[in-house]
Amino acid sequence: MRIVIAEDDALLREGLVLLLRSEGFEVAAVDHPGDLVTTVEIAEPDLAVVDVRMPPTFTDEGLRAALEARRRVPGLAILALSAFVEDGYAGDLLAAGGGGAGYLLKERVGKPEEFLDALRRVAAGGTVLDRDVVAVQLARPRPGDPVATLTAREREVVALLAEGHSVPTIGRLLGIGTAAARQHAGDVGTKLRVPDGAQAMLSYLRA
């Protein structure tokens, strides 16, 4: 797999390069959003790992550059990293479509297995939201507040679906088995009035 990293923090950038190369990935790294677009056009990577806030204003330059790179290289998967819970930026990324997408807090990089699992799911075309972003989304008030009808277990299922996990994986992570996890996912879909599935949950959460 070919990966381009865009991160202005030299320590984190080099740490990501070492981690990903140790997993056998081909990696290029840049420290400016403009260089990300150029490098993606040349290398045509499978995935871009991008800091949301980059120079010169440290707002959303990294995310905007990644979306422009995807426009030029259709299908580019994007894994955005942020030091803060910014669900608006996550919504922008997910709404853009056109390839695998993920939004994680930078602290997840400190848990390599968790980070690499999310990276691989995004590269394969999946969608991953950081659990803290999901928590903020679930706490947002909505007309009729259907989230209030969810049980504690159903909230766990929604969060794991939004993190990009399959129903069998959710059953294993929660220790309840695939059949029970499928039932909970179906109940959640009924209560939130969306079809069963991770994409539907994500659509609901970003609405």
Secondary structure, DSSP 8 states (H G I E B T S, - for coil): -EEEEE-S-HHHHHHHHHHHHHTT-EEEEESSHHHHHHHHHHH--SEEEEESS-TTTTSSHHHHHHHHHHHHSTT-EEEEEESS--HHHHHHHHHH-SS-EEEEEGGGGGSHHHHHHHHHHHHTT-EEE-HHHHHHHHHS--TT-GGGG--HHHHHHHHHHHTT--HHHHHHHHTSHHHHHHHHHHHHHHHHTS-SSHHHHHHHHT-
